[in-house]
Amino acid sequence: MDIRNTSSFLSTLTAGSASATTKNRLEYTPPADEGINLKEAIEGGKAYQEMQDKRLAESSKIWSDNFQNVFKLARSAEDHLLAGFQGFESFKEKQAIAHPNIDIDSLDVALEDGQLKLSALDVNGQPISDKQLASIEEDFLKEEELVESLTLGLSEITESIAHSTSEFFRDYDLEFSREGIVKDGRFSLNDLVQEYNQSFEKRYKDSNERERDISKGIDKMIPTTEKYSTFSERLERDGLELFATLKFAHERPSERSNIYS
């Protein structure tokens, strides 16, 4: 008979193994003061988690505050720009009669160093004379409500865009395309309108809306870009919040910044 198959051998082997394990554990267990203090580890983990929670709360507050600032500026700019755009269109109609040699569509107003500046081309595509421009500017400055609306609207949308890309999007930079609304430090109304229209048309290129044909008593679907065909209609529909917040934010090629660095 093979003794290794007996129950007595297994009992002896098990007892011997347990005795050796106990001996090794007693022999190699480090002193208590050299081991891990479980209480300190738990307290350290709690302190670290509290620090992380505090950072998260601070970060959330920054995002929330900047959301409010960006949207507040954009909504205020929307009201002023709507009035300013409509008023400037009426002003252009008057100037077209007084100055028939002007390409009236080129008549523009820009915010430069906090001041409104006018510019225009003649029918041949050349800048109008300084004398003629001065005459138009003189008429423009008499329109006090128009000047105020455009000054506020252009400055607020500029601040909203800059704020959204430099503060709200801490990891993003403010970049403009060559055809964007900022050119050579000038913030142009015509360029803003063009950029906004392009953005609107891109967003709703495949969108349709239901409209009631009262004369026929039926509903029909029409493209959103046709239903809202003018800048004023589109601005009233969509506002400036998303435009100011997202349109001009592009990811930096450099490493992402850290709010706590």
C-alpha positions as CSV (number, residue, x, y, z in Angstrom):
1,M,0.0,0.0,0.0
2,D,1.2,3.5,-0.9
3,I,1.3,5.5,2.4
4,R,0.7,8.7,0.4
5,N,-2.8,7.6,-0.2
6,T,-3.7,7.2,3.5
7,S,-5.7,9.7,5.5
8,S,-3.0,9.7,8.2
9,F,-0.4,10.9,5.7
10,L,-2.6,13.7,4.4
11,S,-3.3,14.8,8.0
12,T,0.3,14.9,8.8
13,L,1.2,16.8,5.6
14,T,-1.5,19.3,6.2
15,A,-0.5,19.9,9.8
16,G,3.2,20.3,8.8
17,S,2.3,22.8,6.0
18,A,0.2,24.9,8.3
19,S,2.9,24.9,11.0
20,A,5.5,26.1,8.4
21,T,3.3,28.8,7.1
22,T,2.6,30.1,10.6
23,K,6.3,30.1,11.4
24,N,7.2,31.9,8.2
25,R,4.6,34.6,8.8
26,L,5.8,35.2,12.3
27,E,9.4,35.2,11.2
28,Y,9.0,37.7,8.2
29,T,6.1,39.9,9.2
30,P,7.7,43.5,9.6
31,P,7.2,45.4,12.9
32,A,4.0,47.4,13.2
33,D,5.7,50.7,12.9
34,E,7.2,49.7,9.5
35,G,3.9,48.6,8.0
36,I,1.0,50.5,6.5
37,N,-1.1,52.5,8.9
38,L,-4.6,51.7,7.7
39,K,-6.2,54.6,9.5
40,E,-3.8,57.1,8.0
41,A,-4.3,55.6,4.5
42,I,-8.1,56.0,4.8
43,E,-7.8,59.6,6.1
44,G,-5.3,60.4,3.3
45,G,-7.7,59.0,0.7
46,K,-10.6,61.1,2.2
47,A,-8.4,64.3,2.1
48,Y,-7.5,63.6,-1.6
49,Q,-11.1,63.0,-2.5
50,E,-12.2,66.2,-0.8
51,M,-9.5,68.1,-2.7
52,Q,-10.7,66.6,-6.0
53,D,-14.3,67.5,-5.1
54,K,-13.3,71.1,-4.4
55,R,-11.5,71.4,-7.7
56,L,-14.5,70.0,-9.5
57,A,-16.8,72.4,-7.8
58,E,-14.5,75.3,-8.7
59,S,-14.3,74.2,-12.3
60,S,-18.1,73.8,-12.5
61,K,-18.6,77.3,-11.1
62,I,-16.2,78.8,-13.7
63,W,-18.1,77.0,-16.5
64,S,-21.4,78.1,-15.1
65,D,-20.4,81.7,-14.7
66,N,-18.9,81.9,-18.2
67,F,-22.0,80.4,-19.6
68,Q,-24.0,83.1,-18.1
69,N,-21.6,85.9,-19.1
70,V,-21.4,84.7,-22.7
71,F,-25.1,84.3,-23.1
72,K,-25.9,87.5,-21.4
73,L,-23.6,89.4,-23.8
74,A,-24.9,87.6,-26.8
75,R,-28.6,88.3,-25.9
76,S,-27.9,92.0,-25.4
77,A,-25.9,92.1,-28.6
78,E,-28.8,90.5,-30.4
79,D,-31.3,93.2,-29.4
80,H,-28.9,96.0,-30.3
81,L,-27.7,94.4,-33.6
82,L,-31.2,93.8,-34.8
83,A,-32.1,97.5,-34.3
84,G,-28.7,98.5,-35.7
85,F,-28.9,96.4,-38.8
86,Q,-32.4,97.5,-39.7
87,G,-31.5,101.2,-39.0
88,F,-28.4,100.9,-41.1
89,E,-30.3,99.4,-44.0
90,S,-32.6,102.4,-44.0
91,F,-29.6,104.7,-43.8
92,K,-28.1,103.0,-46.8
93,E,-31.3,103.6,-48.8
94,K,-31.0,107.4,-48.1
95,Q,-27.4,107.5,-49.0
96,A,-28.1,105.6,-52.3
97,I,-30.3,108.5,-53.3
98,A,-27.8,111.2,-52.1
99,H,-24.8,109.4,-53.7
100,P,-25.8,107.5,-56.8
101,N,-22.2,106.8,-57.7
102,I,-21.8,104.5,-54.6
103,D,-22.1,100.8,-54.7
104,I,-24.6,100.9,-51.8
105,D,-24.2,97.2,-50.9
106,S,-20.5,98.0,-50.1
107,L,-21.4,100.6,-47.6
108,D,-20.3,99.2,-44.3
109,V,-19.7,100.1,-40.7
110,A,-17.0,98.6,-38.5
111,L,-15.9,98.8,-34.9
112,E,-12.3,99.9,-34.7
113,D,-10.6,100.7,-31.4
114,G,-14.0,101.2,-29.9
115,Q,-15.1,103.7,-32.6
116,L,-17.4,103.2,-35.6
117,K,-15.8,103.7,-39.0
118,L,-17.6,103.8,-42.3
119,S,-16.3,102.5,-45.6
120,A,-17.7,102.3,-49.2
121,L,-16.8,101.6,-52.8
122,D,-18.0,103.4,-55.9
123,V,-19.7,101.7,-58.8
124,N,-16.3,100.8,-60.2
125,G,-15.2,99.0,-57.1
126,Q,-12.8,101.7,-55.9
127,P,-12.8,103.4,-52.5
128,I,-14.9,106.6,-52.5
129,S,-13.1,109.9,-51.9
130,D,-12.3,111.1,-48.4
131,K,-14.6,114.1,-49.0
132,Q,-17.6,111.9,-49.9
133,L,-16.9,109.5,-47.0
134,A,-16.8,112.5,-44.6
135,S,-20.2,113.7,-45.9
136,I,-21.7,110.2,-45.3
137,E,-20.1,110.0,-41.8
138,E,-21.6,113.4,-40.9
139,D,-25.0,112.1,-41.8
140,F,-24.4,108.9,-40.0
141,L,-23.4,110.6,-36.7
142,K,-26.6,112.5,-36.7
143,E,-28.5,109.2,-36.3
144,E,-27.8,109.0,-32.6
145,E,-30.0,105.9,-31.8
146,L,-28.5,104.1,-34.8
147,V,-24.9,104.9,-33.7
148,E,-25.6,103.8,-30.1
149,S,-27.3,100.5,-31.3
150,L,-24.4,99.6,-33.6
151,T,-21.7,100.6,-31.1
152,L,-23.3,98.4,-28.3
153,G,-24.2,95.6,-30.6
154,L,-20.8,95.2,-32.3
155,S,-18.9,95.7,-29.0
156,E,-21.0,93.2,-27.2
157,I,-20.8,90.5,-29.8
158,T,-17.0,91.0,-30.0
159,E,-16.7,90.6,-26.3
160,S,-19.0,87.6,-26.2
161,I,-17.0,85.8,-28.9
162,A,-13.7,86.6,-27.3
163,H,-15.0,85.7,-23.9
164,S,-16.4,82.4,-25.0
165,T,-13.2,81.3,-26.7
166,S,-10.7,82.6,-24.2
167,E,-12.6,82.1,-20.9
168,F,-15.4,79.6,-21.3
169,F,-13.3,77.4,-23.6
170,R,-10.1,77.5,-21.6
171,D,-8.6,74.8,-23.9
172,Y,-9.4,76.7,-27.1
173,D,-8.2,79.8,-28.9
174,L,-10.0,82.5,-30.9
175,E,-9.4,82.0,-34.6
176,F,-11.1,83.6,-37.5
177,S,-11.1,82.6,-41.1
178,R,-9.8,85.0,-43.7
179,E,-13.4,85.8,-44.6
180,G,-14.5,85.9,-41.0
181,I,-16.0,88.9,-39.1
182,V,-12.7,90.3,-38.0
183,K,-10.4,91.8,-40.6
184,D,-7.3,93.8,-39.8
185,G,-8.6,94.6,-36.4
186,R,-11.9,95.8,-37.8
187,F,-15.2,94.2,-36.8
188,S,-17.6,94.7,-39.7
189,L,-21.4,94.6,-39.7
190,N,-21.5,93.4,-43.3
191,D,-19.0,90.6,-42.6
192,L,-21.0,89.6,-39.4
193,V,-24.2,89.4,-41.4
194,Q,-22.5,87.3,-44.1
195,E,-20.9,85.0,-41.6
196,Y,-24.2,84.5,-39.7
197,N,-26.1,83.8,-42.9
198,Q,-23.6,81.2,-44.0
199,S,-23.8,79.6,-40.5
200,F,-27.6,79.5,-40.6
201,E,-27.7,78.1,-44.1
202,K,-25.2,75.4,-43.2
203,R,-27.1,74.4,-40.1
204,Y,-30.5,74.2,-41.9
205,K,-29.5,73.1,-45.4
206,D,-31.6,69.9,-45.1
207,S,-34.3,71.3,-42.8
208,N,-37.9,72.0,-43.7
209,E,-40.8,73.5,-41.8
210,R,-44.5,73.1,-42.1
211,E,-46.5,76.1,-43.2
212,R,-50.2,76.5,-43.5
213,D,-51.5,77.6,-46.9
214,I,-54.7,79.4,-45.8
215,S,-56.0,79.9,-49.4
216,K,-55.9,76.2,-50.1
217,G,-56.5,74.9,-46.6
218,I,-53.5,72.6,-46.7
219,D,-50.1,72.4,-45.1
220,K,-46.9,72.5,-47.1
221,M,-43.3,71.9,-46.3
222,I,-40.8,74.7,-47.2
223,P,-37.0,74.9,-46.7
224,T,-36.1,76.6,-43.4
225,T,-33.6,78.8,-45.2
226,E,-36.4,80.1,-47.5
227,K,-38.9,80.6,-44.7
228,Y,-36.3,82.7,-42.8
229,S,-34.6,84.4,-45.7
230,T,-33.3,87.7,-44.2
231,F,-30.7,88.3,-41.5
232,S,-33.3,89.9,-39.3
233,E,-35.7,86.9,-39.5
234,R,-32.8,84.4,-38.9
235,L,-31.5,86.5,-35.9
236,E,-34.9,86.6,-34.3
237,R,-35.3,82.9,-34.8
238,D,-32.0,81.6,-33.6
239,G,-30.4,84.5,-31.6
240,L,-26.6,84.8,-31.1
241,E,-25.8,82.5,-28.2
242,L,-24.7,79.4,-30.2
243,F,-23.1,81.6,-32.9
244,A,-21.0,83.5,-30.4
245,T,-20.1,80.5,-28.3
246,L,-19.3,77.8,-30.9
247,K,-18.7,79.4,-34.3
248,F,-15.2,80.7,-33.8
249,A,-13.7,78.2,-31.4
250,H,-11.1,75.9,-32.9
251,E,-8.8,73.5,-31.0
252,R,-5.3,74.7,-30.3
253,P,-2.5,72.7,-31.9
254,S,-0.6,73.0,-28.6
255,E,-1.2,70.9,-25.4
256,R,-4.5,71.4,-23.6
257,S,-4.3,74.0,-20.8
258,N,-5.0,73.3,-17.2
259,I,-7.3,75.6,-15.3
260,Y,-5.2,74.9,-12.1
261,S,-1.8,75.4,-13.6
